[in-house]
Amino acid sequence: MAKRYDETKNWYAIHTYSGYEEKVAESIRQRAESLDMADKIFEVLVPKEKMIEIKNGKRKVVEKRIFQGYVLVHMKLTEDAWYIVRNTPNVTGFVGTGIDPTPISEDELEKIHKRMGLDQPKHKIDLKKGEVVSIVDGPFKGFDGSINEIDETKGKLKVLVNMFGRETPVELDTLQVKKV
């Protein structure tokens, strides 16, 4: 049988039922504390990133889970720690090959942390390049144009508007347009 347990500290991905990520993370934290496992289970994380959603014409910063149905645990993979995490309600298992949990690589973890640590939330833009939109606000109100560029960090669009027989690029906020 392959080596399942590993005494070094590593991050592991745990699969949960979707929608139970927070509950699972809290349960693992509580179980680690109550069963005196703080020396083996160090940190539990539900990776999230901030995004800007537009509802009813208003911007709202929301946190979205990066990986639906997954929780990350920083732990020493001992038999008792494995048992505690594996038998937490709503946990369906560790991510790995067969029954052997596979640690998350440093490279992958760095990417996840970078994505979570973005101070500037990304705009959730429901439009695609080449799509035709109608301008509903600003000096170009009433014009239609096709999207040429999308800047998710700023929530801006470059729209090509046909004026006087030529296409003119116009920079607009996502709130100033709607799909045709």
C-alpha positions, 0 to 999 in steps of 0.5 A: 500500500502507498504511503498515506500519512505524512508528518510534514506540514502541507496544504490539502484540498478537501472535497465537500458538498457544495454550499457547505464549505463554510460550515465544514471549515468551521467544523474542522476548526472546532474539532481540531480545538476540542480534540486538542489537534492544534499541533496537527491541524493548523489552518482551514481556508475557504478560498474566496475572491472579491468581485463587483456585481451590479444589481439594480444599477448599483455596484456591490462588492461580494465575495465569491468562492473560488472553488465550489465544493472545496476547503483547504486545510493546512495540516500534518497528515497523521492518522488521527488528523486524517480521521478527524478531517475525513469524518467531518460532516459534509466532507466527501474526501481528500483530493488525491489519487485513490485514498492517498491525499495529495498535497497542494504544490507551493506554486498552486498555493501561491496562485490561490493566495494571490487570487484571494489577496487581490485588493482591487475586486474584479468586476463581473462583466457579463459581456463579451468582445464583439457583442453589440450593446446599447449606450443608456447613459452619458454623451453617447446615449442612444447609440449602439456599438460593438465591444472592442475591449473589456477591462475587468479591473476597472469595470470599463469597456471600449465600444466602437460607435459608428459616427459620421460613417466611421467607427470611433472607440468610446470608453464607457463604464459597464453601467452605461451600456446594456445588451441589445 
